[in-house]
């Protein structure tokens, strides 16, 4: 896994990275999965589509809002990781997001 995100560093949404790899990011919106608010978007590259979601987690606290995780970090919370998952269909995306939220960072091989 990647290093946790520092609350003191500049950060960007995964959509910037997707644009850099040739995907057009469409329909960024908030959704709730397993009681957790996440950002979702549709990615298009020519005739190919992917569906993606992202949020921040330190296993105890999960949010998609930068101000929330930064505030918690400055108040002493454990480091946060940016979680980003992409699939080939919206239904698969919801299943994967739910699995990652229930399984926590350990599901990704991250041991905070």
Buried (B, 14 or more C-beta within 10 A) or exposed (E): EEEBBEBEEEBEBBBEEBEEEEBEBEEEEEBEBEEBBBBBBBBBEEEEBBBBBBBBBBBEBBBBEBEBBBEBBEEEBBBBBBBBBBBEEBEEBBEBBEEBBEEBBEEBEBEB
